[in-house]
Amino acid sequence: MEKYTIQKSPFVVPTTDGKLIEEHVGLATDGNKNISIAHMVAPSGWSEPFQTPEFDEYTYVIKGKKQFIIDGETVVLEAGQSIKIDKNVRVQYSNPFTEPCEYIAICTPAFSMDLVNRED
């Protein structure tokens, strides 16, 4: 029986917006449905559509700043800060700042396109 697993080759999610997504744990990497852990770098000017995910999402900012619009309220996180956004809350993620934003995202249950509910 394995006592631990070291992730040496995270799944790199293909993107078209210049964002780097390296999933270390989750559906795409190891089939884990309960949690996903990803290292991300969002370039300056990046943004996603509004979404209302069916998972809790935790974000820890390593470098730069990340903007969140949470039910109409704008929140900016800086390096060394973290946030938990509860499931079923409407949110938009973006980086309107000049520097790239490097962060870790953890979703419970795991991130899935079926659960993110992005708006068109």
C-alpha positions in Angstrom: 0.0 0.0 0.0 1.3 3.4 -1.0 1.9 5.8 1.9 2.4 8.9 -0.2 2.6 10.2 -3.8 4.9 12.8 -5.1 3.6 14.8 -8.1 6.4 15.4 -10.5 4.4 16.0 -13.6 1.3 18.1 -13.1 -1.3 18.2 -15.8 -0.9 21.4 -17.8 -4.4 22.5 -18.8 -4.6 23.9 -22.3 -5.7 27.5 -22.4 -6.2 30.2 -25.0 -5.9 33.2 -22.7 -2.2 33.1 -21.8 -2.9 31.7 -18.3 -0.7 28.8 -17.0 -2.6 26.2 -15.1 -0.7 23.2 -13.6 -3.0 20.8 -11.8 -1.2 18.8 -9.2 -4.2 17.0 -7.8 -7.6 16.7 -9.3 -9.8 15.1 -11.9 -7.4 15.7 -14.9 -4.3 14.6 -13.0 -5.2 11.7 -10.8 -9.0 11.4 -11.0 -9.5 12.9 -7.5 -13.1 14.1 -7.3 -12.8 15.5 -3.7 -10.1 18.2 -4.1 -8.1 19.9 -6.8 -4.9 21.8 -6.2 -3.4 23.9 -9.0 -0.5 26.3 -9.5 -1.5 29.2 -11.8 0.0 32.3 -13.4 -2.4 34.8 -14.7 -0.9 37.3 -17.1 -1.5 41.1 -16.9 -4.9 41.9 -18.4 -6.3 38.3 -17.9 -9.9 37.8 -16.9 -12.6 35.0 -16.9 -16.3 35.3 -17.4 -18.5 35.4 -14.3 -19.3 32.0 -12.8 -21.2 30.4 -9.9 -19.2 27.3 -9.1 -20.6 24.3 -7.2 -17.4 24.0 -5.2 -15.6 26.0 -2.5 -12.5 27.7 -3.9 -9.5 28.8 -1.9 -6.9 31.1 -3.4 -3.4 31.9 -2.0 -1.5 34.6 -3.9 2.3 34.0 -4.2 3.2 37.0 -6.4 1.4 40.0 -7.8 -2.3 40.8 -7.2 -5.6 39.2 -8.2 -9.0 40.8 -8.4 -12.3 39.1 -7.5 -15.8 40.5 -8.0 -17.9 38.6 -5.5 -21.6 39.3 -5.7 -20.9 42.8 -6.9 -18.1 43.6 -4.4 -14.6 44.1 -5.7 -11.8 42.5 -3.6 -8.1 42.6 -4.4 -5.7 40.1 -2.9 -1.9 40.8 -2.7 1.0 38.4 -2.3 0.8 36.5 1.0 -3.0 36.8 1.3 -5.6 34.2 0.8 -9.4 33.9 0.4 -12.1 31.3 0.5 -15.1 31.8 -1.8 -18.1 29.6 -0.9 -19.8 27.4 -3.5 -22.8 28.8 -5.2 -21.5 32.4 -5.0 -21.3 34.4 -8.2 -17.7 35.5 -8.8 -15.4 36.8 -11.5 -11.6 36.4 -11.4 -9.2 38.8 -13.2 -5.8 40.4 -13.2 -6.2 44.0 -14.4 -2.8 44.9 -13.0 0.6 45.3 -14.8 2.4 42.4 -13.2 1.5 38.7 -13.7 -0.2 37.0 -10.7 1.1 33.7 -9.4 -1.2 31.8 -7.1 -2.4 28.4 -5.8 -6.1 27.5 -6.2 -7.7 24.7 -4.2 -11.3 23.5 -5.0 -13.5 21.2 -2.9 -14.9 19.2 -4.5 -12.4 19.2 -7.4 -12.7 21.7 -10.2 -14.7 20.5 -13.1 -16.1 22.3 -16.1 -19.4 20.6 -15.3 -19.5 22.3 -11.9 -18.1 25.8 -12.7 -21.2 27.2 -14.3 -19.4 30.0 -16.4 -21.6 32.6 -18.0 -21.4 33.2 -21.7 
